[in-house]
Amino acid sequence: MNTQPPDTQRWALTLSYDGSRFYGWQKQAGGVPTVQTALEDALAQIAGEAVSTIVAGRTDTGVHATAQVVHFDTAARRPAQAWIRGTNAALPEGIAVLHARQTAPGFHARFDAYGRHYRYLLESSPVRSPLLKNRAGWTHLKLDIGPMRQAAALLVGEQDFSSFRAAECQAKSPVKTIYSATLAQTGGLIRLDLHGNAFLHHMVRNIMGALVYVGSGRLSVEGFSALIRERSRLKAPPTFMPDGLYLTGVDYPEAYGIVRPDPPQWL
C-alpha cells in the first residue's frame, strides 16, 4: 500500500551505528539519546522540515547495526550525496549514513523486507578484553564450538521460537523461519551468524545465551532441542548481553535497489 503523501519523495537510507552510545533505536520520552531521535533531527536540518522515519528493525540499547535500513518522505529536493554528507555532518558521533536512494512510492523499509541478518560476536576468555568492551559479548567459560554448531543447526527452518522470545515481545506470532545458522571461531572469538525472515524481541540474545550453555557443557544438544520443543522461556538460560549483537543486513526485492554492504572485515 502506498502511504506516501502527495508532492513528496520517498528516500531509503542504509545506516551504521554504535548501539552502546544510544538507548536503542526508538524515540523515547525524557530526551534520552536514541538513534531515531538523532537521525530525524539531522535529516530535518537538511530537509528544512520535520522528518519521520520508518525502520526495518528496531534495535535495543547496546545493539549495533552495520546495515540498518530506514525510509522517510520529504517535500525537499536534495541529491543523494546531500542526504549522505549533509546528514552525516549533522549527526552525533556513533551514527553514519552509508547510502541514500530515492525509492518507489510504495517502498516500505519494514514490510518489504523479506530477510534479516544478525551477527553475534562473542569473546571466550578468562579476562574480558577492554578493547572489546561494548563490541563483543563475553564469557569467562571455555566453550566447545562443536556442540554449539550442532545445536545451531537445529534452529534452521520454520518453527515456534517461543523459548527464545522476550516476555514483552509484541510480535503477533512466535513462528519464524531461520534460513541459516552458522558458527565460526578465530582464537577466542566466536561469531554466530543468523539469517531469517524475521526475529522476535531478544531472540538472538536468547539463542546466544542457550548456545553458551551448550558450549560450556551446562546444556546438551538434546537439551537444546528439547528447549525449542517446549516453547517456553521458563527453563531457558538467561538473555545474553547486547554488546556483541549486530544487525548486518536486510533483504529486499532487487527492484528497489537497496544496498546491503558486507560487514566490516574486523567484525
C-alpha positions in Angstrom: 0.0 0.0 0.0 1.3 3.4 -1.0 1.3 5.7 2.1 3.4 8.4 0.6 1.9 11.9 0.9 1.5 13.8 -2.4 4.2 16.1 -3.7 6.9 14.2 -1.7 9.8 11.9 -2.5 10.4 8.7 -0.6 14.1 8.0 0.3 15.8 4.9 1.7 18.9 5.2 3.8 21.4 2.5 4.9 22.9 3.2 8.3 25.6 2.0 10.6 25.6 2.9 14.3 27.3 2.1 17.6 24.5 0.9 19.8 26.5 1.5 23.0 26.0 5.2 22.6 22.2 5.1 22.5 19.2 3.9 24.3 18.1 1.8 21.4 16.5 2.8 18.1 13.1 4.1 19.1 12.3 7.6 20.3 11.6 7.8 24.0 10.2 10.3 26.4 12.5 12.3 28.6 15.0 13.2 25.9 17.3 10.2 26.3 19.6 9.7 23.2 18.2 7.3 20.7 19.2 6.5 17.1 15.9 7.6 15.7 15.9 10.9 17.5 19.4 11.8 16.4 18.7 10.7 12.8 15.4 12.6 12.5 16.9 15.7 14.0 19.8 15.6 11.5 17.5 14.9 8.5 15.3 17.8 9.5 18.3 20.1 9.2 18.9 19.0 5.7 15.3 18.9 4.6 14.3 22.1 6.2 11.2 20.4 7.6 10.3 17.7 10.2 11.1 14.2 9.1 9.6 10.9 10.3 11.5 7.7 9.7 10.3 4.0 9.4 13.0 1.4 10.3 13.5 -2.1 9.0 14.0 -3.5 12.5 14.2 -1.8 15.9 17.3 -2.4 18.0 17.6 -2.4 21.8 20.0 -0.4 23.9 23.6 -1.6 23.2 22.8 -3.4 20.0 24.7 -2.2 16.9 24.0 -2.1 13.2 26.3 -2.2 10.2 23.5 -2.0 7.6 20.2 -0.8 9.1 17.6 0.5 6.6 15.1 3.3 7.0 12.7 5.2 4.8 11.3 8.7 5.0 9.1 11.0 2.9 10.0 14.7 2.3 9.0 17.6 0.1 12.6 18.7 0.0 14.5 18.1 -3.3 18.1 17.1 -2.5 20.6 14.8 -4.3 21.7 11.6 -2.8 25.0 13.0 -1.7 23.3 15.8 0.2 21.3 13.2 2.2 24.6 11.3 2.9 27.2 14.0 3.6 24.8 16.7 4.9 23.1 14.3 7.3 26.4 12.8 8.5 27.7 16.3 9.2 24.7 16.9 11.4 24.7 13.6 13.2 26.4 12.9 16.5 29.3 10.5 16.8 28.2 6.9 16.6 25.9 7.1 13.6 26.7 7.3 9.9 24.5 7.2 6.7 26.3 4.9 4.3 23.9 5.0 1.3 20.9 7.0 0.1 18.5 6.2 -2.7 15.2 7.7 -3.9 12.8 4.7 -3.9 9.5 3.8 -5.5 6.5 5.4 -3.7 5.3 2.1 -2.3 8.6 1.0 -0.8 8.4 0.2 3.0 11.6 -0.4 5.0 9.8 -2.8 7.3 7.1 -4.5 5.4 9.1 -5.0 2.1 11.9 -6.7 4.0 11.9 -10.5 3.5 15.1 -11.3 5.4 17.3 -10.0 8.1 20.9 -10.9 9.0 22.3 -10.8 12.5 25.8 -11.5 13.8 26.8 -12.0 17.4 30.5 -11.6 18.3 31.4 -13.4 21.5 34.7 -13.3 23.3 35.5 -16.5 25.3 38.4 -15.6 27.6 39.3 -15.8 31.3 39.6 -12.0 31.3 37.5 -9.6 29.3 39.5 -7.5 26.8 39.0 -3.8 27.5 39.4 -3.3 23.7 36.3 -5.4 23.0 34.0 -4.0 25.7 30.7 -2.8 24.1 31.9 -4.5 20.8 31.6 -8.2 21.8 29.8 -10.3 24.3 31.9 -12.1 26.8 32.1 -15.2 28.9 34.9 -16.5 31.1 33.9 -20.0 30.3 35.9 -22.2 27.8 33.5 -23.2 25.0 33.4 -26.2 22.8 32.2 -25.0 19.4 31.4 -28.5 18.1 28.2 -29.0 20.2 27.3 -25.3 19.7 27.3 -25.9 15.9 25.1 -29.0 16.3 22.7 -27.0 18.4 22.6 -24.0 16.0 21.8 -26.3 13.1 18.5 -27.2 14.9 17.4 -23.6 14.6 17.1 -23.8 10.8 13.6 -24.0 9.4 10.1 -22.6 10.2 9.3 -23.2 13.9 7.8 -21.7 17.0 10.6 -19.8 18.8 8.7 -19.0 22.0 11.6 -20.4 24.0 13.7 -17.5 22.8 11.1 -14.8 23.0 11.1 -11.9 25.4 8.1 -11.5 27.7 7.4 -8.0 26.3 7.7 -9.1 22.7 4.9 -7.6 20.6 5.1 -9.9 17.6 1.8 -11.4 16.5 3.3 -14.9 16.1 6.3 -16.7 17.6 6.7 -18.7 14.4 9.6 -17.5 12.3 11.9 -19.1 9.7 15.6 -19.3 10.1 17.4 -19.8 6.7 20.9 -20.4 8.1 22.6 -20.5 11.4 26.4 -20.8 11.4 29.3 -20.5 13.9 32.9 -19.7 13.2 35.8 -19.4 15.7 39.1 -17.5 15.4 41.1 -17.9 18.6 39.0 -16.7 21.5 36.4 -15.0 19.3 33.2 -16.8 18.2 30.9 -15.5 15.5 27.2 -16.6 15.3 25.5 -15.6 12.0 21.7 -15.9 11.7 19.7 -15.2 8.6 15.9 -15.4 8.9 12.7 -13.8 7.6 12.1 -12.0 10.9 13.2 -12.2 14.6 11.4 -12.0 17.9 12.4 -9.5 20.6 15.6 -10.6 22.3 15.6 -13.8 20.1 19.2 -13.7 19.0 20.5 -12.8 22.5 18.4 -15.6 24.0 19.7 -18.1 21.4 23.3 -16.9 22.2 22.7 -17.5 25.9 21.5 -21.0 25.2 24.4 -21.8 22.9 26.9 -20.6 25.6 25.3 -23.1 27.9 25.7 -25.8 25.3 29.4 -24.9 24.6 30.2 -24.9 28.3 28.5 -28.3 28.9 25.7 -27.0 31.1 23.1 -27.9 28.4 23.4 -30.8 25.9 22.5 -30.6 22.3 19.5 -32.8 23.1 18.5 -30.4 25.9 18.7 -27.5 23.4 16.4 -29.4 21.0 14.0 -30.1 23.9 14.1 -26.4 24.8 12.9 -25.5 21.3 10.1 -28.0 21.5 9.0 -26.8 24.9 8.2 -23.3 23.6 8.7 -21.7 27.0 11.2 -19.3 28.5 10.7 -20.8 32.0 13.5 -23.4 31.6 15.7 -21.4 29.2 19.1 -19.9 30.0 19.2 -16.1 30.7 19.2 -13.5 28.0 22.8 -12.8 26.9 24.3 -9.3 26.9 23.6 -6.9 24.0 27.2 -5.9 23.5 28.1 -8.3 20.7 24.9 -8.1 18.6 24.9 -6.5 15.2 22.2 -6.1 12.6 24.3 -6.8 9.5 21.8 -6.6 6.7 18.2 -6.5 5.4 17.0 -8.3 2.3 14.7 -6.5 -0.2 13.5 -7.3 -3.7 16.2 -6.3 -6.2 13.9 -3.9 -8.0 14.2 -1.5 -5.1 17.9 -1.2 -5.4 18.6 -1.1 -1.7 22.3 -1.5 -1.0 23.4 -4.1 1.6 27.1 -3.7 2.3 29.1 -6.5 3.7 30.0 -6.3 7.4 33.4 -4.7 8.1 36.3 -7.0 8.0 37.1 -6.7 11.7 33.7 -8.0 12.7 
